[in-house]
Amino acid sequence: MDTHAEPEQTRHDAIAAGPPIRQLFRDVITDRLPGRRPRQAAMLFDAEIDLCWDDRSFLGDFCNEILHQDTCQPDTADGLVLFAALAVDDRIPARHRFRAVDLLFRAATVAERHLAETWPATPPHADPDSEARARSAVKACTPDLLTRWSAECPAVRLALAALAVVFPTDRTLTALTPRLQTFTHQHPQGTDVGDYVRFVLVLAAQDNDGILTLTEKLTDAYWTGTTRGAPTRARAFHLLGQMLTKVGAGLTRLPTER
């Protein structure tokens, strides 16, 4: 009797399934998108996998498959539905829900952020049609994401706040101030979270002069600046993206899990 057959089979099955995060993503997408799925879902369901994948490397490859090197391609908009589904499922750890919302923010603001970087030149890899489709795809899923605010952990709420100011409505802008009040009390100005939240609130006020003033103040002090002649909205989203990255890097210092 081969006493090693069962452990060896278990090991083989684990390798064939890929790292744990891939297995979890596949389960969630199976449940939430039971019908026709976008091309990028093949990374979850194909039999052939990269044997070098662990959770971190798989997640990086999966994000890059959808938003390739922070640029939009013709099928980017279709793939964003995968991250929208992952972002609303409580089986997904909070740090990965944060990353899903962060990717949606980046897909929605590609055009502005890259314009701020290259102004007055046109971004070299610009694809206006694909960027517009990606933005529309994120806009369509944002209301469902924002309805989760009260159930979400603090870290994911910070990412949702970025989406709220990208797609402002009278309802969301009015709600942001009381919803972010706890953050302003707990995180003073001059801290990563404190500055981020206060910048979001200035964006929510939609005061172009105030946005420009704070953008220049923050970039001069802490962040990579952009050309002063670039559109204010583009500069603001470029800065907001940098700040969100920094906040995400510090998730271990926030209560991310419920």
C-alpha positions, 0 to 999 in steps of 0.5 A: 500500500502506497502511504504517500499517494494521498499527500502527493495527490494533495500536493499535486492538486495544490500546485495545479490550482495555483497560490491560495489567492488565485483559488479564492479569486476563482471561487468568488468570480465563479459565484458572482459572474456565473455567465460569460466572463472577460478574457482576463478571467482565464488567469483564474481558470486556465489549467496551465499556471506559472509555477513561480506564482505565490500570492503576491506575484500572482496578484501583480500579474493579474492586475497587470493583465487588466490594467497593463502597466497603468495603461488602458487597452481595448479590453481593459474596460471588460476586465474591470468587472472582475475587480468590481466583483472582488471588491464587494465580496467579504471572502476577499481579505480587506487588503485585497479589496483595497487593492481592487478599489485602488485599481478601479480608481487608477483605471478611471483616472489614467487619462488625467494622471498621465496628462499631468505627468507629460503636460503639455505633451500628449501621453505617449501610450494614450488610448482615448477610446479605451480610457473613456470605456474604462472610466465608464465601466468604473462609473457604472460600478461605483454606486454599488461599491459606495453602498458598502461604506458602512460595512467596510473597514477603515482602509477600504473606506479610504479607497472608496473616498477616492472613487467618490470624488472621481465621480461626484454626485450631490449625494456622495459629496454631501456624505463624505464630510461626516463619513470622513470625520473620524479620520480627521479626528484620529489622523492629524494634518501632516500624517499620510492618512490625515493629509489624504483625507483632508485633500479628499475633502477639498476635492469634494468641495469642488473649489478649483482655487482651493484644489490648486492651492492644496495640490501645490502645497502638498506636492512642494512638501511631500510628493512628485509635482506636476507642471503648473500649466497642466489642468487642475483636475489632472494634477489633483488626481495625479497627487491623489493616486500617489497619496493612495499608494502611500496609504495602501503601503501603510495598511498594516498600521490601520485596522483593516480586518473586521 
